[in-house]
Amino acid sequence: MNAVFVITAQEILDALRNKWVLSATLLLAGFALALTYLGSAPVGTVGVAPLGVTVVSLSSLTVFLLPLLGLLLSYDAVVGESERGTLLLLLSYPVRRWQFLVGKFIGHLAVLVIAVAVGYGAAGVLAVMRLEEIAAQEVAAYGVMMASSILLGSVFIGLGYGISSFVRERATAAGLALAVWLTIVVIYDFVLLGALTSGNGAGLSDGLFNSLLLVNPADAYRLLNLSTFELTANLSGMAGVVSNGHATALASLSSLLLWVAVPLFGAGLIFSRKEP
Amino acid sequence: MTDDSILNLRGITKAYGDVQTLAGIDLELRPGEALGLIGHNGAGKTTMMKIILGLIRPSSGQINVFGHNPAGRAHGDVARRLGFLPEAVNFPGAMTGLEVLKFYARLKGIDVSQCPGRLAAVGLGDAARKRVKAYSKGMRQRLGLAQALLGEPELLLLDEPTTGLDPDFTRTFYDLVDERRATGAAIILSSHALAELEPHVDRLLVLQNGRCVAEGDMAALRAQTGLPVRIRVSGGDGSMREELAALTDIQTNRINGRTVEFICAPERKMELIELVSRTQGVEDLQIELPNLDRIYSHYSNGEDRT
């Protein structure tokens, strides 16, 4: 068996044993169900909200949650094994450094896929069952949200590996991971908002503003989910921001994919230079 | 380098900044040879093992393991033929012993059906389905040995393997290692427990601050150190002692009324024995060669602690 899959299998087994899969799934299912049933309050109805509303509210939550989940899964992947003393032995086996990282990545990705598919999927299925009429576009939007949530989580898994390969202590990795999360998910938007409102809106051109949204994975995720479909764009008030839905979808998807690939590659580079 | 050598180091140096962890190490190991690696903490034993495993690259020097550079493209091929037991080995705690061993077997491409038997061989048959988290240090060490022996490695690297082991399993441990050596594997053992190491190694390499201060078999090291041989002679009454002492200028220690100890330079050993055998009233003679402990402390202190 290829070393990558041996490590992946081990990682999944470990996540099952440590109740990682269970708790992540329950967490996501809890939020998704709550938003499905309570999320209709903003639009003034009681009961199960239209799926489109759930997509808007759930993706706004996901933008904070999945990056955190991804980092929590990954921040000690290298430094934790190194501290526990399992890394030295593992690397003495016929395992290449990249195989170690890719194996872990697929394993952690599987945890995310299970958590999102089961957690968000269950809420989606329940909503569809309870609603009388449902638009195909809503189902598609929900599907896109699930897939892009996994993608967003994987961005931060890759970033977590980079941190984990870079630092010498687990505690440093945890702190750095938190800083990365805060910067990308929270502070970036504050700064952007500040720039936008200062100088009577003359600070940023539309083109620059859109580009600045696209280069941040969290904002790219927002753009993808809130502007791709006419329905969600209207619900979220993003219709004014984005003129061309398809081009934006493509651009934000590319941004997310790049954000998965580049940090993972970078982590591989850092890790390959590390002396265990 | 001879054709059948398993391991060949030439002038291996490893430096971190100004600090040299290893300085100019030469070593060759052939099949069936066991090398004891001794030295104080931080002398470079573990660094040397990491270099042999291809986990770190030397700053300078040549390394060949099975004819390849272990840190190069052939890492996988080399690693498949190696067994390694790191110091204070640890495993993912949520796994059972059997799962851990199967994991390592799969990485080496070995049939996992042999894993239960291998656990039994190191005395973990009953604990195979227990989680590693609940293992004692000695049990982890047993599991560590089981994984190191996976795939019948041709080169076995054991870093401080017997710390935390009970005397009973220490014997089993060396039996298993000796078995591997008898089938032609080369062994490198680093240990602080010098007395138990001695019978299981052919050669010794003494490291001090990254330098090889001595290398060779016990006889060569004894000769090199020039440490005295202790010869105890007993029998008769006090007069024997005076008689003997008068005949030679070799230093004596009086143990008790019946026994006298000579501290004798190795090259004068035969002369003294001859003298003793000609003396009336001698009933017994004991010869104590300097052991590894004494040789080691000679190198680490630069003097013989008597």
Interface residues (C-beta under 8 A of the other chain):
Chain A: M1 A3 V6 I7 Q10 L13 D14 R17 N18 R84 G85 T86 L88 L89 L90 L91 S92 Y93 P94 V95 R96 E275 P276
Chain B: K50 L53 L55 I56 H75 G76 D77 A79 R80 L82 F84 P86 A88 V89 N90 F91 P92 A94 M95 E99 F103 Y104 R106 L107 K108 G109 G144 Q147
